[in-house]
Amino acid sequence: MDGGEKKIIIVKKKKGGHGGHHGGSWKVAYADFVTAMMAFFLVMWIMSMDEGVKDLVQGYFSNPIGWRKAFSGGQNPLSSGNAPTNLDIRRAVLLSREYQRAAFEDVAEEIEEGLEASGVTAGIDAAVEIEVTDQGLRIELMETGEGDPFFDRSSAELKPTLARVLGAIAPRLNELTNPIVIEGHTDAMPFANPRPGYTNWELSADRAQAARRVLEASGLGRWRVAEVRGYADRKLKVPDDPYAARNRRISLLLPFEDVTEAEALALLGREAHEVATDTAAAVSEDHVQALREARPGGGH
């Protein structure tokens, strides 16, 4: 070979087999299928939910920017160009009330279990009634006409029975933040007392004050008591029998707390965010992995 002759170098490139052209195509098709199925089941899941959840999801997706700001604690969405509608605000306030109602129901159950465990209501279980009303959490301590009374007749001095019950309730109430309204009630029996001008009005108010003192002595913060009321016989527990023992009672009311629009919207945004998060988490890890591999450079 002459020195000036150029050497020809041939490079052979090996091509992959037939499967090389289509090795990842099934992943794209599978990812599309999984996405479609996820959307289908998401729609079916939402359709099976109650109206409250539907409203939450609808509100979240109808105004995601404003709701995201409310959820993250950023700028008040009411002052932005994406402010929620009045319907959103009303829905948020109602949701806040439902959250408080659920919390009160848990508290009511805990108080009932605590009273039963302490034994202070032994023999007087019918005299303690705890329920969540339209006003809030109400605890009624009523006489039944059987066993020890809560008060001597025409007296505002608490008997040991009622004092023990109030003492057992006070620590649990002190764990909450709601204000407390203490109410005193009497039956319709004409008041017999030599003191002129002292009626069932004064008696019911004095009994409520006596209950307040016992609660505070048992650990309830003084700042928690918002009002002390005396209703005499104007709010009978048994209207058909004005003289019934159950009309003589002490009521403890923890009203629902009012929330601002911003607080309600933040709660609503958090609820919608949790719904979306739970839905995304429902997709299996296999499906997520398939979606990742379908991306360019995603598979190895």
C-alpha positions as CSV (number, residue, x, y, z in Angstrom):
1,M,0.0,0.0,0.0
2,D,1.5,3.3,-1.0
3,G,2.2,5.8,1.7
4,G,-0.1,8.4,0.2
5,E,-3.1,6.1,-0.1
6,K,-5.8,6.7,2.4
7,K,-7.1,3.8,4.6
8,I,-10.8,3.3,4.5
9,I,-12.3,2.5,7.9
10,I,-15.7,0.9,8.0
11,V,-17.7,1.2,11.2
12,K,-20.5,-1.3,11.7
13,K,-23.4,-0.2,13.9
14,K,-25.6,-2.9,15.4
15,K,-29.3,-2.2,15.5
16,G,-31.5,-3.5,18.2
17,G,-34.0,-6.2,17.6
18,H,-37.6,-5.7,16.5
19,G,-38.7,-5.0,20.0
20,G,-36.5,-1.9,20.2
21,H,-38.9,0.2,18.1
22,H,-41.7,-0.5,20.5
23,G,-40.1,-1.2,23.8
24,G,-41.7,1.8,25.5
25,S,-44.9,2.4,23.5
26,W,-46.9,0.1,25.8
27,K,-46.0,2.4,28.7
28,V,-47.5,5.4,27.0
29,A,-50.7,3.5,26.2
30,Y,-50.9,2.1,29.7
31,A,-50.4,5.5,31.3
32,D,-53.2,6.9,29.1
33,F,-55.4,4.1,30.2
34,V,-54.6,4.6,33.9
35,T,-55.2,8.3,33.6
36,A,-58.6,7.7,32.0
37,M,-59.5,5.2,34.7
38,M,-58.4,7.5,37.5
39,A,-60.6,10.3,36.1
40,F,-63.5,7.9,35.7
41,F,-63.3,6.6,39.3
42,L,-62.7,10.1,40.6
43,V,-66.0,11.2,38.9
44,M,-67.8,8.1,40.3
45,W,-66.4,8.8,43.8
46,I,-67.5,12.4,43.7
47,M,-71.0,11.4,42.5
48,S,-71.4,9.0,45.4
49,M,-70.5,11.7,48.0
50,D,-73.1,13.8,49.9
51,E,-73.9,17.3,48.8
52,G,-71.5,18.8,51.3
53,V,-68.5,17.2,49.8
54,K,-69.7,18.0,46.3
55,D,-70.0,21.6,47.3
56,L,-66.5,21.6,48.7
57,V,-64.9,20.1,45.5
58,Q,-66.9,22.5,43.3
59,G,-65.9,25.5,45.3
60,Y,-62.3,24.5,45.3
61,F,-62.0,24.1,41.6
62,S,-64.2,27.1,40.7
63,N,-61.8,29.4,42.5
64,P,-58.5,27.6,43.2
65,I,-56.4,30.8,43.5
66,G,-58.5,32.5,46.1
67,W,-59.0,29.3,48.0
68,R,-55.3,28.5,47.9
69,K,-54.5,31.8,49.5
70,A,-57.0,31.2,52.2
71,F,-55.6,27.8,52.8
72,S,-52.0,28.8,53.0
73,G,-52.7,31.8,55.3
74,G,-51.6,34.3,52.7
75,Q,-53.4,37.4,51.5
76,N,-57.1,37.5,52.4
77,P,-59.0,36.2,49.3
78,L,-61.8,38.6,50.1
79,S,-59.5,41.5,49.1
80,S,-58.2,39.9,45.9
81,G,-59.7,39.9,42.4
82,N,-60.5,36.2,42.9
83,A,-62.7,36.8,46.0
84,P,-65.1,33.9,46.8
85,T,-68.8,34.5,46.2
86,N,-71.3,35.0,48.9
87,L,-72.4,31.4,48.4
88,D,-68.8,30.3,49.1
89,I,-68.8,32.3,52.3
90,R,-72.1,31.0,53.6
91,R,-70.9,27.5,52.8
92,A,-67.7,28.0,54.7
93,V,-69.5,29.4,57.7
94,L,-71.9,26.4,57.7
95,L,-68.9,24.0,57.5
96,S,-67.3,25.7,60.5
97,R,-70.5,25.1,62.4
98,E,-70.4,21.5,61.5
99,Y,-66.8,21.1,62.6
100,Q,-67.7,22.7,66.0
101,R,-70.8,20.4,66.3
102,A,-68.6,17.3,65.7
103,A,-66.1,18.5,68.3
104,F,-68.9,19.1,70.8
105,E,-70.3,15.6,70.3
106,D,-66.9,14.2,71.1
107,V,-66.7,16.4,74.2
108,A,-70.2,15.3,75.3
109,E,-69.2,11.7,75.0
110,E,-66.0,12.3,77.0
111,I,-67.9,14.1,79.8
112,E,-70.5,11.3,80.0
113,E,-67.8,8.7,80.2
114,G,-65.9,10.7,82.8
115,L,-68.9,11.1,85.0
116,E,-69.7,7.4,84.8
117,A,-66.1,6.5,85.6
118,S,-65.9,8.9,88.6
119,G,-69.1,7.5,90.1
120,V,-70.5,10.9,91.1
121,T,-73.7,10.3,89.1
122,A,-74.4,6.9,90.6
123,G,-78.1,6.7,91.3
124,I,-78.8,10.1,89.6
125,D,-78.0,9.3,86.0
126,A,-81.4,10.5,84.9
127,A,-80.6,14.0,86.3
128,V,-77.7,14.6,83.9
129,E,-78.4,15.4,80.3
130,I,-75.7,16.3,77.8
131,E,-76.6,17.2,74.2
132,V,-75.5,19.3,71.3
133,T,-78.3,21.8,70.3
134,D,-78.6,24.6,67.8
135,Q,-77.1,26.9,70.3
136,G,-74.1,24.7,71.2
137,L,-73.2,22.2,73.9
138,R,-75.8,22.1,76.7
139,I,-75.3,20.3,80.0
140,E,-78.5,20.1,82.1
141,L,-78.3,19.1,85.8
142,M,-81.9,18.4,86.8
143,E,-83.7,17.1,89.9
144,T,-85.8,14.0,89.3
145,G,-87.8,13.9,92.5
146,E,-86.0,10.7,93.4
147,G,-82.9,10.6,95.7
148,D,-81.0,13.6,97.0
149,P,-82.2,17.0,95.7
150,F,-79.8,19.6,94.3
151,F,-81.1,22.3,96.5
152,D,-83.2,22.6,99.6
153,R,-86.6,24.1,98.9
154,S,-86.5,27.9,98.6
155,S,-82.7,27.7,99.1
156,A,-79.8,28.7,96.8
157,E,-77.3,26.6,98.7
158,L,-76.0,23.6,96.6
159,K,-76.4,20.2,98.1
160,P,-73.3,17.9,98.0
161,T,-74.8,15.8,95.2
162,L,-74.8,18.7,92.7
163,A,-71.5,20.1,94.0
164,R,-69.8,16.7,93.2
165,V,-71.2,16.6,89.7
166,L,-70.1,20.2,88.9
167,G,-66.7,19.4,90.4
168,A,-66.3,16.5,88.1
169,I,-67.3,18.5,85.0
170,A,-65.2,21.6,85.6
171,P,-61.7,20.2,84.6
172,R,-63.1,18.9,81.3
173,L,-64.7,22.3,80.5
174,N,-61.5,24.0,81.4
175,E,-59.8,22.3,78.5
176,L,-62.1,24.0,76.0
177,T,-62.0,27.7,74.8
178,N,-65.7,28.4,74.4
179,P,-67.3,30.9,76.7
180,I,-69.7,29.4,79.3
181,V,-73.2,30.6,80.1
182,I,-74.6,29.4,83.5
183,E,-78.4,29.3,83.8
184,G,-80.6,28.8,86.9
185,H,-84.2,27.5,86.5
186,T,-87.0,26.9,89.0
187,D,-90.4,25.3,88.8
188,A,-93.6,27.3,88.9
189,M,-94.4,26.7,92.5
190,P,-95.1,30.1,94.2
191,F,-92.1,31.1,96.2
192,A,-92.5,31.0,100.0
193,N,-90.0,33.2,101.7
194,P,-90.4,35.8,104.4
195,R,-88.0,38.2,102.5
196,P,-90.1,40.7,100.7
197,G,-89.4,41.0,97.0
198,Y,-87.4,37.8,96.8
199,T,-89.0,35.7,94.1
200,N,-88.2,32.8,91.8
201,W,-86.3,35.2,89.7
202,E,-83.8,36.0,92.4
203,L,-83.7,32.3,93.5
204,S,-82.8,31.0,90.0
205,A,-80.1,33.7,89.6
206,D,-78.6,32.9,93.1
207,R,-78.6,29.2,92.3
208,A,-76.7,29.9,89.0
209,Q,-74.2,32.0,91.0
210,A,-73.7,29.2,93.5
211,A,-73.0,26.8,90.6
212,R,-70.5,29.3,89.2
213,R,-68.6,29.5,92.5
214,V,-68.4,25.7,92.7
215,L,-67.1,25.4,89.1
216,E,-64.4,28.0,89.7
217,A,-63.4,26.4,93.0
218,S,-63.1,23.1,91.0
219,G,-60.6,24.6,88.5
220,L,-62.7,26.4,85.9
221,G,-60.9,29.6,84.8
222,R,-62.9,32.6,85.9
223,W,-62.5,34.2,82.5
224,R,-64.5,31.4,81.0
225,V,-67.8,32.4,82.5
226,A,-69.4,34.8,80.0
227,E,-72.9,35.1,81.6
228,V,-74.9,34.0,84.6
229,R,-78.6,34.0,84.1
230,G,-81.7,33.4,86.2
231,Y,-84.9,32.4,84.3
232,A,-87.2,31.6,87.2
233,D,-90.0,29.4,85.6
234,R,-89.9,31.0,82.2
235,K,-88.1,28.2,80.4
236,L,-89.6,25.0,81.8
237,K,-88.0,21.7,80.9
238,V,-91.5,20.0,81.2
239,P,-94.0,22.7,80.0
240,D,-96.9,20.3,80.5
241,D,-96.1,20.0,84.2
242,P,-94.9,23.3,85.6
243,Y,-94.3,21.8,89.0
244,A,-92.2,18.8,87.8
245,A,-88.9,18.3,89.5
246,R,-87.0,18.3,86.2
247,N,-87.9,22.0,85.9
248,R,-85.6,22.7,88.8
249,R,-82.2,22.6,87.2
250,I,-78.8,24.2,86.4
251,S,-77.9,24.5,82.8
252,L,-74.4,25.0,81.4
253,L,-74.3,26.3,77.8
254,L,-71.1,26.4,75.6
255,P,-72.3,28.4,72.6
256,F,-70.9,27.9,69.1
257,E,-68.1,30.3,68.5
258,D,-68.6,32.8,65.7
259,V,-65.8,32.7,63.0
260,T,-64.7,35.4,60.7
261,E,-65.1,35.1,56.9
262,A,-61.3,34.5,56.5
263,E,-61.3,31.8,59.2
264,A,-64.3,30.1,57.6
265,L,-62.8,30.2,54.1
266,A,-59.5,28.9,55.4
267,L,-61.3,25.9,56.9
268,L,-63.2,25.4,53.7
269,G,-60.0,25.6,51.6
270,R,-58.3,23.1,53.9
271,E,-61.3,20.7,53.6
272,A,-61.2,20.9,49.8
273,H,-57.4,20.5,49.8
274,E,-57.8,17.3,52.0
275,V,-60.4,15.9,49.6
276,A,-58.0,16.4,46.6
277,T,-55.1,15.0,48.5
278,D,-57.0,11.9,49.6
279,T,-58.2,11.3,46.0
280,A,-54.6,11.6,44.7
281,A,-53.4,9.2,47.3
282,A,-55.9,6.6,46.2
283,V,-54.0,6.0,43.0
284,S,-51.8,2.9,43.5
285,E,-48.0,3.1,43.5
286,D,-48.0,0.9,40.4
287,H,-50.0,3.4,38.4
288,V,-47.8,6.3,39.6
289,Q,-44.7,4.4,38.5
290,A,-46.2,3.7,35.1
291,L,-46.9,7.4,34.6
292,R,-43.3,8.2,35.6
293,E,-41.9,5.7,33.2
294,A,-44.0,7.0,30.3
295,R,-42.3,10.4,30.5
296,P,-39.3,11.0,28.2
297,G,-36.3,9.6,30.0
298,G,-38.4,8.3,32.8
299,G,-37.8,4.6,32.2
300,H,-34.5,2.8,32.6
